[in-house]
Amino acid sequence: MNAESLVADLGYGGFAGFVIGFAVRRVLNIFLMLLGLYVLSLLWLKSKGVIDIHWFAFLDVFKGMFESFGSFIHGIVRQVAFSSAFLGGFYLGFKM
């Protein structure tokens, strides 16, 4: 393995990490906005007396969803061959 291919792999890994980090942040913002609107609509329906909310069951559903998302992200990061550049780019893309 020569230095040129190593630098190219680091560049590609950094760029891929940046793009994916940027996209994950945007998708996460949209997801959290929709989640907030969903919870607000449930609270509005509860205030009108249409539904009754069992908060412990509600939280268990979202807890399982976030745990599976975390394991999904962990699996992706572990499988990337050039992880150091990928994580650096991901961090920069996420912070942007």
ZAMARGU-4260 file (C-alpha; in steps of 0.2 Angstrom, whole numbers, plus 5000, padded with zeros to 4 digits):
<rodrens>
0) 5000/5000/5000 | 5008/5016/4995 | 5006/5033/5002 | 4995/5040/4988 | 4982/5027/4990
5) 4982/5029/5009 | 4979/5048/5007 | 4965/5045/4994 | 4957/5033/5006 | 4958/5045/5020
10) 4951/5059/5009 | 4936/5048/5003 | 4933/5042/5021 | 4933/5060/5027 | 4922/5066/5013
15) 4910/5051/5016 | 4909/5054/5034 | 4906/5073/5032 | 4891/5070/5020 | 4884/5056/5030
20) 4885/5066/5046 | 4877/5081/5038 | 4863/5070/5032 | 4860/5062/5048 | 4859/5078/5057
25) 4846/5085/5045 | 4836/5069/5046 | 4837/5069/5065 | 4831/5087/5065 | 4816/5082/5055
30) 4812/5067/5065 | 4812/5076/5081 | 4801/5090/5074 | 4788/5077/5069 | 4790/5068/5085
35) 4786/5085/5094 | 4771/5088/5083 | 4765/5070/5087 | 4766/5073/5106 | 4758/5090/5105
40) 4744/5082/5095 | 4742/5068/5108 | 4742/5081/5122 | 4729/5092/5113 | 4718/5076/5111
45) 4720/5072/5129 | 4715/5090/5134 | 4699/5088/5124 | 4695/5071/5133 | 4696/5061/5117
50) 4710/5049/5122 | 4719/5044/5138 | 4738/5042/5138 | 4747/5029/5147 | 4764/5037/5148
55) 4774/5022/5153 | 4769/5012/5138 | 4772/5027/5127 | 4790/5029/5134 | 4794/5011/5132
60) 4790/5011/5113 | 4801/5026/5110 | 4815/5019/5122 | 4816/5003/5111 | 4816/5014/5095
65) 4831/5024/5101 | 4840/5009/5107 | 4838/5000/5090 | 4844/5017/5081 | 4859/5017/5092
70) 4864/4999/5088 | 4861/5003/5069 | 4873/5018/5069 | 4886/5008/5080 | 4886/4994/5067
75) 4889/5006/5052 | 4903/5015/5060 | 4911/4998/5065 | 4911/4991/5048 | 4919/5006/5039
80) 4937/5002/5034 | 4944/5020/5035 | 4935/5024/5052 | 4946/5037/5058 | 4944/5049/5043
85) 4925/5044/5042 | 4923/5049/5060 | 4932/5065/5058 | 4922/5070/5043 | 4906/5064/5052
90) 4910/5075/5066 | 4913/5090/5055 | 4897/5087/5045 | 4887/5085/5060 | 4893/5101/5068
95) 4889/5111/5052
</rodrens>
